[in-house]
């Protein structure tokens, strides 16, 4: 069961090798992926590839980026990690155009 939240604040390169998260700064830090719950990044020059993002998402690990005032600017959440979210998105895609227009009219009337 994942239990670690990792905060990265220094310029870093992040790689995933053999099921391990590898953070390269002044020294190399290695963390097993199955231990990770979330990664928080703060600051410039933190590099992470799209393939690594995909692997982290497949392992239900969220990634949050913060600005210089420590306010969240982006959150990457696994799509399939939340069953309800996935079902809701599929249901929304399957609705007809008439249904969208009807809902839009209801929203406008209530405002």
N, C-alpha and C positions, 0 to 999 in steps of 0.2 A: 504494500500500500504506500503510495507516495506521501512524503511528509516534508520535503525540503522546498523552501523558497530561496532562490539564489538571486542576489542583487549584484549587478555588475556596474561598477562606477568608473573604472579606469579604461583607457583605450585597450581594446581586446580583439582577438580573432577567436571565433567560436566554431568548433568543428564537432562532428559526431563520428566516432570511430569505434567499431566493434561494440555497439550498445553503450558507449560511454560518452558523456558530454566532456569535451576538452576545451578549456578556456586558456588561451595563451596570452599572458601579460608579461611581466618581468620573469615570472615563472609559470610553469604549466600546472593547471589544476584539473583534476579528473574526477568526475562525479558519475555514478551509475544512473542511466536514464530512468530506471524503474523507481528511483528514490525521489525524482523531481515532481513537484506539484505546479510550480510557477517560476518563471524567470522574469526579473525586473531589470530593465536597463536604463541607466541614467548617464548622459554625457555623450560627447562626440566620439567618433572613430571606434565604434563597436560594430564589427562586421560579422554577418551571419548570412549564409547562402539560402536560397529558396528551397533547396533540397533539404537542408537542415531544418528549416521551418516546417516542411512537410513531415519529416520524421518526428519532430517534436509534437506536431498536431496529431499524428497517428498514435502517439503515446499519451494523448490527452493532457498535454502540458501547455498551459497558457503563457503568453509572453506579453508583458506590459512595458511600454516605453514612457518615460517621464521627461518633462522639459527641465530647464534650468531652475525653475521654481518648485520642482518636485510635484508638479501636477500631471496627471495622466494625459498623454496625447494620443495614444493608440493602444488597443488591446487586441491581440490575436487569440481567438478561441477556436478550439477544435470543432469542426462542423458536426462530425458524427458522434462526438462525446455526449451530446445532449439529445436523447431520443425525442423528447417533446419538441425541441427546436427543429429537428430534422423533419418530423411529421408536419409541423406547422408550415414550414417553408414549402414542402411538397404540395400541401393542400392549397396554399396561396397561388402557386404556379398553375394548378389545375383549374382555377376559377375562370369563368368566362368573362369576356369584356363587359357584358351587360351587368354582371354582378359587381364589377369594379365601379362602373358608372353609378349604379344604384347606391353603393356604399358611400361614394364620393358626395352624392347629392344629400344623403342623410347627414354626413359630417358638416357640410356647408349650412344646412338648415339649422342644425343645433348650435352652430357658432353664431 
